[in-house]
Amino acid sequence: MPYKSKKQEMFLRKNKPEVAKKFDKDIKKMKKMKKMKKQTGSDKTNEKQGMEIRDLKKKVKKENKWMLHIKKVRKENKGMSYKEAMVKAKQSYKK
């Protein structure tokens, strides 16, 4: 987090040097991040790529066998509540 003003910077350097050091580290990190963004391209394209990767991960994710069994039991017994389906599925489920 950068300093809000020169006055704040001087106060922290004088009275709280450990906080001033942390501020300096944060400022350096921010500058590095800006340089990296310039080299890699715009933020929007990176966000889009990140979103596409997340979407792919979601598609690859396998569904839980227990959940599939509950859905199957619920389809077989129309009008059954989710809780009732869980109780009934518990009796017939085998790992």
HELIX and SHEET records of a PDB file:
HELIX    1   1 LYS A    6  ASN A   15  1                                  10    
HELIX    2   2 PRO A   17  THR A   40  1                                  24    
HELIX    3   3 ASP A   43  VAL A   60  1                                  18    
HELIX    4   4 LYS A   65  GLU A   76  1                                  12    
HELIX    5   5 TYR A   82  SER A   92  1                                  11    
END                                                                             
